[in-house]
Each structure stands twice: as structure tokens, then as C-alpha cells.
């Protein structure tokens, strides 16, 4: 039996959130998940296992603090992108973080683009019938291998408007 599968998936996620931020006040947008991380494991005298878990936000976050000076806006911008990946090397989950922190001055009506948060990840997955998939020459009949390339690029366009 021969099984051939071809998959081509290209995804672009665009969103257009709007923030109305008061002068010298921080505004933010966060999109993501709250992921549990194992911090410690302890065995009590009675033989019970107690695990301490800490939850952390993983995803995309944008924080902006504007300061209006006449017809210009001075903005303190902090953009963070984080993701979770599994690794055979590490003993637990790995968190990937990318961050831009910048102060920008722009006039009313001007647009600013923030970019450069690019990530590339390669994932390999072997599945199949235990022991049989490891037999030389015929093992491929009892298992399969899949390779996935994941590319991420985060660009943010900010249009300044003084109301």
C-alpha cells in the first residue's frame, strides 16, 4: 500500500485593532494564551507529590505610552512576541521571546511601521508502531516521518492621530 499526501498551507493573520490612549497614560493590547509552567516538584513525608505551577502569558503584546507636544507625539513603544516550543534537548518547555523597545516621535497623521520580529522553527515528528518502525529496510512500512517549517513575521503599523 502506498500513501502519498501533499499539503501546502500559507496563512496570513491580519488584525486592525484601534486604541484611544490619553496623554501620558499607557495603553496595551495582548493576544495569546496563559500557559502553565512546572516550577518545582516536592515529595512529602507521606509520599505525596506536590507540584508548583506558575502561569505565564505567551503571545503578542504591544504597549504604548504617548506624550503630546503640540502637533507631535512622543511615544514609548514596547512590542513583545513570545511562543512555546518543545525540544528534545531541554527537560521542559522552551519559551521563545522577541522584543522591541523604542521611543519614537511622530507628527499628527504620520504612520510608523515596527518590524524585525522574525522567527523560524523546524519541527520533526516520527510516529509508528514501536519496535517495528525501527527495523532496517522495512521499518518505513510501519511508521512515518513529518517535517514542518514554521515562519513567523510580526510587523505593526501605527498611525498617529491627535483628537
C-alpha positions as CSV (number, residue, x, y, z in Angstrom):
1,X,0.0,0.0,0.0
2,X,1.4,3.4,-1.0
3,X,0.1,6.5,0.6
4,X,1.0,9.9,-0.8
5,X,-0.1,13.2,0.7
6,X,0.7,16.7,-0.4
7,X,-0.1,19.7,1.8
8,X,0.6,23.4,1.1
9,X,-0.7,25.8,3.6
10,X,0.0,29.5,3.7
11,X,-1.5,31.6,6.4
12,X,-1.5,35.3,6.9
13,X,-3.2,36.7,10.0
14,X,-4.0,40.4,9.9
15,X,-5.8,42.4,12.5
16,X,-6.7,46.0,12.8
17,X,-7.2,46.9,16.5
18,X,-7.7,50.6,17.4
19,X,-6.5,52.2,20.7
20,X,-7.6,55.5,22.0
21,X,-5.0,56.5,24.6
22,X,-5.0,59.6,26.8
23,X,-1.8,61.7,27.0
24,X,0.8,60.2,29.3
25,X,-1.3,57.1,30.0
26,X,-0.3,53.6,28.9
27,X,-2.4,51.6,26.5
28,X,-1.8,48.0,25.6
29,X,-3.1,45.0,23.5
30,X,-2.3,41.4,24.4
31,X,-3.3,38.4,22.3
32,X,-2.2,35.0,23.3
33,X,-2.6,32.2,25.9
34,X,-1.9,31.7,29.6
35,X,0.4,28.7,29.7
36,X,1.2,26.6,32.8
37,X,4.9,26.1,33.6
38,X,6.2,23.5,36.1
39,X,8.3,25.4,38.7
40,X,9.1,22.6,41.2
41,X,8.2,19.2,42.4
42,X,8.3,18.1,46.0
43,X,7.6,14.7,47.7
44,X,6.1,15.0,51.2
45,X,6.9,12.7,54.1
46,X,3.7,10.8,53.4
47,X,4.8,10.0,49.8
48,X,2.5,12.6,48.1
49,X,3.9,14.6,45.2
50,X,3.3,18.3,45.2
51,X,3.9,20.3,42.0
52,X,4.2,24.1,42.0
53,X,2.9,25.5,38.7
54,X,3.3,29.1,37.6
55,X,1.2,30.5,34.7
56,X,2.7,33.0,32.2
57,X,1.2,34.8,29.2
58,X,2.6,33.7,25.8
59,X,1.7,35.6,22.6
60,X,1.9,39.1,21.2
61,X,1.8,42.2,23.3
62,X,2.0,45.9,22.4
63,X,2.3,48.7,25.0
64,X,2.3,52.3,24.0
65,X,2.6,55.4,26.2
66,X,2.1,58.7,24.2
67,X,3.1,62.2,25.2
68,X,1.6,65.0,23.1
69,X,3.7,68.1,22.5
70,X,1.9,70.5,20.1
71,X,1.3,68.7,16.9
72,X,3.8,65.9,17.6
73,X,3.5,62.8,19.7
74,X,6.4,61.2,21.6
75,X,5.7,57.5,22.1
76,X,7.3,54.9,24.3
77,X,6.6,51.6,22.5
78,X,7.3,48.1,23.8
79,X,6.4,45.2,21.5
80,X,6.9,41.6,22.6
81,X,6.3,38.4,20.8
82,X,6.7,35.1,22.6
83,X,5.9,31.5,21.7
84,X,6.3,28.0,23.2
85,X,8.2,25.2,21.6
86,X,9.0,21.6,22.6
87,X,12.6,20.4,22.4
88,X,14.3,17.1,22.8
89,X,17.3,18.8,24.3
90,X,15.6,20.6,27.1
91,X,13.9,18.9,30.1
92,X,10.8,21.1,29.9
93,X,9.1,23.6,27.6
94,X,11.1,26.3,25.9
95,X,9.8,29.9,25.6
96,X,11.0,31.9,22.6
97,X,10.9,35.7,23.2
98,X,11.4,38.6,20.8
99,X,11.1,42.2,21.9
100,X,11.4,45.8,20.5
101,X,11.5,48.7,22.9
102,X,11.8,52.1,21.3
103,X,10.9,55.8,21.8
104,X,9.5,57.4,18.6
105,X,8.5,61.0,17.7
106,X,5.8,61.4,15.0
107,X,3.6,64.2,13.7
108,X,-0.2,64.1,13.6
109,X,-1.3,61.9,10.7
110,X,2.1,60.2,10.3
111,X,2.5,56.4,10.2
112,X,5.2,54.3,11.8
113,X,6.0,50.7,11.0
114,X,7.7,48.4,13.5
115,X,9.2,45.1,12.2
116,X,12.1,42.8,12.5
117,X,10.5,40.3,14.9
118,X,11.1,37.3,12.7
119,X,11.1,33.7,13.9
120,X,11.8,30.4,12.1
121,X,11.3,27.0,13.6
122,X,11.8,23.5,12.2
123,X,9.8,20.6,13.7
124,X,10.4,16.9,13.0
125,X,8.0,14.2,14.1
126,X,8.4,10.4,13.9
127,X,5.4,8.2,14.6
128,X,4.7,4.5,14.0
129,X,4.4,1.1,15.6
130,X,7.0,0.6,18.4
131,X,9.9,-1.7,17.6
132,X,8.6,-2.4,14.0
133,X,9.3,1.1,12.8
134,X,13.0,0.8,13.8
135,X,13.7,-2.4,11.7
136,X,16.1,-1.6,8.9
137,X,14.7,-1.6,5.3
138,X,11.1,-2.5,6.2
139,X,10.7,-0.1,9.1
140,X,9.3,2.6,6.9
141,X,6.2,0.5,6.3
142,X,5.3,0.7,10.0
143,X,5.9,4.4,10.6
144,X,6.1,7.9,9.1
145,X,8.1,11.0,9.5
146,X,6.9,14.5,9.1
147,X,8.8,17.8,8.8
148,X,7.3,21.2,9.5
149,X,8.8,24.6,8.9
150,X,7.2,27.4,10.9
151,X,8.0,31.0,9.9
152,X,6.7,34.0,11.9
153,X,7.0,37.6,11.0
154,X,5.4,40.4,13.1
155,X,5.0,43.9,11.7
156,X,3.0,46.6,13.4
157,X,1.7,49.8,11.6
158,X,0.9,52.6,14.0
159,X,-0.9,55.7,12.7
160,X,-0.7,58.7,14.9
161,X,-3.9,60.8,15.3
162,X,-4.3,63.7,17.8
163,X,-8.0,64.1,18.6
